[in-house]
Amino acid sequence: MILEVGDWIIKKASLQVTKWGEEGYPEHYVTVNGSVKNFSMSHSSRGYMISCKATPDSLVVEITEFVVVENSKKALQIVTRLNDLVISTALEDFGTGYSSLANLTHLPFQ
């Protein structure tokens, strides 16, 4: 169910930032802690954002340190893909695992 829940969260977050924009608060964004599976599958979060009329810079996707340590090549692909879509990325839970700051410098997190 992780894909369905993740999709629902992305859609709800996109709807919320769109609503804030319509209410006159255009500078708001939402940080989403989604599953890497939601961002590595053929469908993308951008589709939900477009359908909700949210701008790409209104969503920040957090990726956990564990995912980066577990598969850094896959993490690089996902972060790069999101950056190409103008969706900001952030690292969550840094320091709770075994990665080093040197390893993380290869990933283009904002």
Residue, then its C-alpha position, 0 to 999 in steps of 0.5 A: m500500500i506504500l504506493e497508494v499512500g504516497d500518491w495520496i500524500i503527494k496529491k493532498a500536499s499539491l492540493q493544499v499548496t494550490k489552495w494557499g496560493e488561491e488564498g493569497y499565500p503564494e510563497h508556501y511549500v510543503t515538504v513530503n516524506g515520500s517513499v522512493k518507490n513513488f518517485s522511481m516508478s513510471h508515474s511521477s509526482r509532477g502529474y499530481m501537481i499538474s492536475c492540482k495546478a501546483t507549481p513544482d517549487s511548491l513541493v520539497v521531497e525528503i529522502t531518508e539517509f537510509v535510502v541513500v546508504e542502501n542504494s546511492k546510485k538509485a538515490l542519485q537517479i531519483v534526486t536528479r530526476l526530481n531536480d530536473l522537474v524543478i522539485s526540490t529535494a532534501l535529506e532526512d534523518f542525516g546522522t542517524g545511519y552510517s553515511s558520511l558527509a563526503n558520500l553525500t556531497h555527490l548528491p544534488f540535494q538543495 
